[in-house]
Amino acid sequence: MSDWIPRLQEWISSALGVPATYHQPLALSVALIALLWLIRSLILRVVARRADMRAQYRWKKVSGYVAVILALLALVRLWFGGIQSLATYFGLLSAGLAIALKDLVVNFAGWLFILWRRPFEVGDRIEIGERAGDVIDLRIFQFTLMEIGNWVHADQSTGRIIHIPNGLVFSQPVASYTKGFQMIWDELEVLVTFESDWKKAKAILQEIAEERGRPVAEQAAERVRQAAQRFMIVYSKLTPIVYTKVVDSGVLLTVRYLVNPRTRRGSAEAIWEDILAAFAEHSDIDFAYPTMRYYDNVTEGKPDARARPETLGPTAGGDWTPGGDG
């Protein structure tokens, strides 16, 4: 029984071609990797019983990074123990990698920046460059988005997964939907005709917006107070408001309200359905759209602003004459 170790070493040397001088480091390396794997598995099993999915994901990532770093340090020390200065070895290695693998080094630096500054985390909704989506994974060289927008309206998911290099955080602007006070402003444009009672229409829109937006505005007030401790965020008004503007086809009433980024489409649908139902009950409010019409300045418009027939001569009734308004 005591001679099984020499026999095993002899078999390894003959079958795998590994010299006897490397048998001990090889055995220790296998044992070290197995031990780290076992410890990580036990930790993840305990976390799976006591934490939610988001915490489990974070523990899985962090434990994986820690295990790999510890294994690399131990293996380098084990296999390269003859090197007098480990710092010299790492210096030469990092210099060579920086030259040969520039993009990977930049992506690794971007990963460190993301972990340190936390411009976004897994679960956040962001836009970087021309891409937008929910962050579903974060790795050493790239992060992954579940894409939103593109051909799908109102910031809903397209179903595509996009892998983005971490280094882009240094060269592309990053917009966050969920940092700050975790709300965004949305606007709905409602166009009514010039002949409509636009004041009544505006009052109706204000009432609908306040009814739908009141719960969100109350939540936002507290979140603004919390975000103000970290960012210079100052809002004097968080409740919905309706703005008035005159455009070519009528009076444009713009409803501005706060909404959760992930419920934007549903909120807009609910508000629009309320608007359609409310306007249907009033005969003096009508939607406007781009049209072409003939305007007779003699019979239409305000009485005091109409043209006088005697000043138009024989062409009165709407035909154009030089200097006329027809």
C-alpha positions in Angstrom: 0.0 0.0 0.0 2.9 2.4 0.7 4.2 2.1 -2.8 1.1 3.5 -4.6 2.5 7.1 -4.6 5.7 6.2 -6.6 3.6 4.1 -8.9 1.2 7.0 -9.5 4.1 9.4 -10.1 5.6 6.9 -12.6 2.2 6.6 -14.4 1.8 10.4 -14.6 5.4 10.7 -16.0 4.8 8.0 -18.7 1.1 8.8 -19.6 1.1 12.6 -19.4 4.8 13.3 -20.1 5.1 15.4 -16.9 8.5 15.3 -15.3 8.7 14.1 -11.7 9.9 17.5 -10.5 6.5 19.0 -11.4 4.4 16.3 -9.7 4.2 18.1 -6.4 3.3 21.5 -7.8 0.7 19.9 -10.1 -0.9 18.0 -7.2 -1.0 21.1 -5.0 -2.5 23.2 -7.9 -5.3 20.6 -8.4 -6.0 20.5 -4.6 -6.0 24.3 -4.4 -8.4 24.7 -7.3 -10.7 22.0 -5.8 -10.6 23.7 -2.4 -11.5 27.1 -3.8 -14.3 25.6 -5.9 -15.7 23.8 -2.8 -15.6 26.9 -0.6 -17.3 29.0 -3.3 -20.0 26.3 -3.8 -20.8 26.2 -0.1 -21.0 30.0 0.1 -23.4 30.1 -2.9 -25.5 27.3 -1.4 -25.9 29.3 1.9 -26.7 32.5 0.0 -29.3 30.7 -2.2 -31.3 29.8 0.9 -31.3 33.2 2.5 -31.1 35.9 -0.2 -33.1 37.0 -3.2 -32.2 36.6 -6.9 -30.4 40.0 -7.1 -28.2 39.2 -4.0 -27.5 35.7 -5.3 -26.3 37.1 -8.6 -24.0 39.6 -6.8 -22.5 36.9 -4.6 -22.0 34.6 -7.6 -20.1 37.3 -9.4 -18.0 38.5 -6.5 -17.1 35.0 -5.3 -16.0 34.1 -8.8 -13.7 37.1 -9.1 -12.2 36.5 -5.6 -11.7 32.8 -6.3 -9.9 33.5 -9.6 -7.7 36.2 -8.2 -6.7 34.0 -5.2 -6.0 31.0 -7.5 -3.9 33.0 -9.8 -1.8 34.5 -7.0 -1.3 31.1 -5.4 -0.5 29.4 -8.6 2.0 32.0 -9.7 3.7 31.8 -6.3 3.7 28.0 -6.5 5.0 27.6 -10.0 7.3 30.7 -10.2 8.7 30.6 -6.7 12.2 30.8 -8.1 11.7 34.3 -9.3 13.3 36.6 -6.8 10.9 39.5 -7.2 7.3 38.7 -7.9 6.7 42.4 -8.5 9.2 42.4 -11.3 7.5 39.5 -12.9 4.1 41.1 -12.8 5.6 44.4 -14.0 7.0 42.8 -17.1 3.8 40.8 -17.7 1.6 43.8 -17.4 3.7 45.9 -19.7 3.6 43.3 -22.4 -0.2 42.9 -22.0 -0.7 46.6 -22.1 1.0 46.8 -25.5 -0.4 43.6 -27.1 -3.9 43.7 -25.6 -4.7 47.4 -25.5 -8.5 47.0 -25.9 -8.7 44.3 -23.2 -6.8 46.5 -20.8 -9.1 49.5 -21.5 -12.1 47.2 -21.0 -10.6 45.9 -17.7 -10.0 49.5 -16.6 -13.7 50.3 -17.5 -14.8 47.4 -15.4 -12.8 48.7 -12.4 -14.3 52.2 -13.0 -17.9 50.7 -13.1 -17.3 48.9 -9.8 -15.7 51.9 -8.2 -17.8 54.8 -9.4 -21.0 52.8 -10.0 -22.5 54.8 -12.9 -24.8 51.9 -13.2 -25.4 48.5 -11.7 -27.2 45.3 -12.8 -30.9 46.0 -13.0 -30.4 49.7 -14.0 -31.9 51.1 -17.2 -29.3 53.1 -19.1 -28.4 54.6 -22.5 -24.9 54.5 -23.7 -24.1 56.1 -27.1 -26.9 55.0 -29.4 -27.9 51.9 -27.4 -30.4 51.7 -24.5 -31.6 48.9 -22.3 -31.6 47.2 -18.9 -28.3 46.0 -17.6 -28.6 42.2 -17.1 -24.9 41.2 -16.7 -21.6 42.8 -15.8 -18.3 41.1 -16.6 -14.6 41.9 -16.6 -14.5 43.0 -20.3 -18.1 43.7 -21.2 -21.6 44.3 -19.8 -24.9 43.1 -21.3 -28.1 45.0 -22.0 -31.6 43.8 -22.7 -32.3 46.3 -25.5 -35.2 48.7 -25.4 -36.5 51.2 -28.0 -35.1 50.9 -31.5 -38.1 49.9 -33.6 -40.2 49.4 -30.5 -41.9 52.5 -29.1 -42.1 53.9 -25.6 -38.9 52.3 -24.3 -40.1 48.7 -24.3 -37.9 45.7 -24.8 -37.0 44.4 -28.2 -35.9 41.0 -27.0 -32.4 41.5 -28.2 -29.3 41.2 -26.0 -26.5 43.6 -26.6 -22.9 43.0 -25.4 -21.0 46.3 -24.9 -17.3 46.7 -24.1 -16.7 48.2 -20.7 -14.2 50.7 -22.2 -17.1 52.6 -23.8 -17.8 54.2 -20.4 -14.7 56.4 -21.0 -15.6 57.5 -24.6 -19.5 57.5 -24.7 -22.0 59.4 -22.6 -23.9 57.2 -20.2 -27.5 58.3 -19.4 -29.3 56.6 -16.5 -33.1 56.2 -16.3 -33.0 54.9 -12.7 -30.2 56.8 -11.0 -31.1 60.1 -9.3 -34.7 60.0 -8.1 -35.7 57.0 -10.4 -38.3 58.9 -12.3 -38.4 60.5 -15.8 -40.6 63.2 -17.2 -42.8 62.2 -20.1 -44.9 64.5 -22.3 -48.1 63.9 -24.4 -49.1 66.3 -27.1 -52.8 66.9 -27.6 -53.8 69.1 -30.6 -57.3 70.7 -30.7 -58.8 72.9 -33.3 -58.8 76.7 -33.1 -62.6 76.6 -32.9 -62.5 74.3 -29.8 -62.9 75.6 -26.3 -59.2 75.1 -25.5 -59.5 76.4 -22.0 -62.0 73.7 -21.1 -59.8 71.2 -22.9 -56.7 72.3 -20.9 -58.7 72.0 -17.6 -59.8 68.5 -18.5 -56.2 67.5 -19.3 -54.9 69.0 -16.1 -57.5 67.1 -14.1 -56.7 63.8 -15.8 -52.9 64.3 -15.4 -53.2 65.1 -11.7 -55.5 62.1 -11.1 -53.1 59.7 -12.8 -49.8 61.4 -11.7 -50.6 62.2 -8.1 -49.3 58.8 -6.6 -46.1 59.1 -8.7 -45.5 62.7 -7.7 -45.8 61.8 -4.0 -43.2 59.1 -4.4 -40.9 61.4 -6.4 -40.9 64.1 -3.7 -39.4 61.7 -1.2 -36.9 60.3 -3.8 -35.8 63.8 -4.7 -35.0 64.5 -1.1 -32.9 61.3 -1.0 -31.2 62.0 -4.3 -30.4 65.6 -3.3 -27.9 64.2 -0.7 -25.8 62.9 -3.6 -26.7 64.9 -6.7 -27.6 68.6 -7.2 -31.2 67.8 -8.1 -33.7 70.7 -7.4 -37.3 70.6 -8.6 -39.8 73.2 -7.5 -42.7 71.4 -9.0 -43.2 67.7 -9.3 -47.0 67.6 -10.0 -48.3 67.3 -13.6 -48.7 70.5 -15.7 -50.3 71.3 -19.1 -48.6 73.8 -21.4 -50.3 75.8 -24.2 -48.8 76.5 -27.6 -50.2 77.6 -31.0 -49.1 75.7 -34.1 -50.2 75.6 -37.7 -53.1 73.2 -37.3 -54.5 74.3 -33.9 -53.8 74.8 -30.2 -51.2 72.4 -28.9 -51.7 71.3 -25.3 -48.7 69.4 -23.9 -49.2 67.3 -20.8 -46.0 66.9 -18.7 -45.9 64.4 -15.9 -43.6 62.1 -14.0 -43.5 58.4 -14.7 -41.6 55.3 -13.8 -39.3 54.5 -16.8 -40.6 50.9 -17.0 -44.3 51.9 -16.9 -44.1 54.7 -19.4 -46.1 53.1 -22.2 -48.9 51.8 -19.8 -49.2 55.3 -18.2 -49.5 57.0 -21.6 -52.1 54.5 -22.7 -54.2 55.1 -19.5 -54.0 58.9 -19.9 -54.9 58.8 -23.6 -57.9 56.6 -22.9 -59.1 59.1 -20.3 -58.6 61.9 -22.8 -60.6 60.2 -25.6 -63.4 59.4 -23.2 -63.5 62.9 -21.8 -63.4 64.8 -25.1 -66.2 62.6 -26.5 -68.5 64.0 -23.9 -68.0 67.6 -25.1 -69.2 68.8 -28.4 -67.2 72.0 -28.3 -63.8 70.2 -28.2 -62.4 68.5 -31.2 -59.0 67.1 -32.1 -57.1 68.8 -34.9 -54.9 67.4 -37.6 -53.0 68.8 -40.6 -55.6 70.0 -43.1 -56.0 72.4 -46.0 -59.0 74.7 -46.0 -60.3 77.7 -48.0 -60.7 80.8 -45.8 -63.1 83.6 -46.9 -62.0 86.7 -45.1 -65.3 88.4 -45.8 -67.6 85.9 -44.1 -65.2 84.0 -41.7 -63.2 85.0 -38.7 -63.9 87.6 -36.0 -66.4 90.3 -37.2 -64.1 93.2 -36.6 -61.2 91.5 -38.3 -63.1 90.6 -41.6 -62.4 92.4 -44.9 -65.1 94.8 -46.1 -66.7 93.8 -49.4 -66.6 97.4 -50.7 -62.8 97.5 -50.4 -62.4 94.4 -52.5 -64.3 95.5 -55.6 -65.8 93.0 -58.0 -63.7 90.1 -56.7 -65.4 90.1 -53.3 -66.3 86.6 -52.1 -63.0 85.0 -51.7 -61.1 85.4 -55.0 -57.5 86.7 -54.6 -56.6 90.2 -55.6 -53.4 92.1 -55.2 -53.2 93.4 -51.7 -56.1 91.3 -50.4 -56.1 88.6 -47.7 -57.9 85.9 -49.6 
